[in-house]
Amino acid sequence: MKIQEMNTLSLAQLDPNHSATSKKIQNIINTPDSVLHMENAAKDSIEKKGQSFQDFLLSALSDMNSKQIQTAKLQEQVITDPDSVDIHDVTIAMAQAKLSLDLTKSVIDRLVQGWSEITTTR
């Protein structure tokens, strides 16, 4: 298979039900200002919600904290009244809490790393 032109992307349509989706993707790819359009759309959505980065970060941290608290309550309920809680729900809640904690740790590590890079380049 030869590559006819650089910077082109061809989509293989396997399912006729996905024809509208592939046309939308092709239109986005062919639009020269698509990246700028996506950035502007992201900025507009942030401005409409009125959330700053700080608000978004604090809401994510509170969500992670609530998952940790919910998991602790489910674990306590399994110990005190095992028939009232399905063990699968506890396992899923524990996995979600661990995933959110790991993600939070990664984000905080990246923020600290970025801040240290900013301060050392001065």
Steps between C-alpha positions, in 0.01 A plus 500: 500500500643834397455822687380738233528825689633601835260666746196316368291251681267249341226335700384150421125468531420154628144545614243698298339615825811702579494706182385820671769469765777445246382804299511715814850376579610561143360855513686568823824364358467698177424827677826697523393685813360195676751515784430866561128430485533223761707725728244780469217258573679381813557858615135587432376203701723597793380861484135393484537285808695774675754253635861593532777243523495539876125430518537199274789363706318551829185330369709205378666472841166510680366233264801280576448559872132408482589175320747416776238573769233297316738205472583518871129502586435199275791312657365575847152390395637170366660432836200599712214372279628279216155415364410862425783559251607310193871423511529586131387856571768530766766367265395739223493795742848408625633481145345836410641662814846359430487617139393850598772515766766384252381755246510774761852401599608511135347844445660639816838352404475658154403836650795491740732394218372780277533756778858390571585528129351850487692615805832350388487660153498853644 
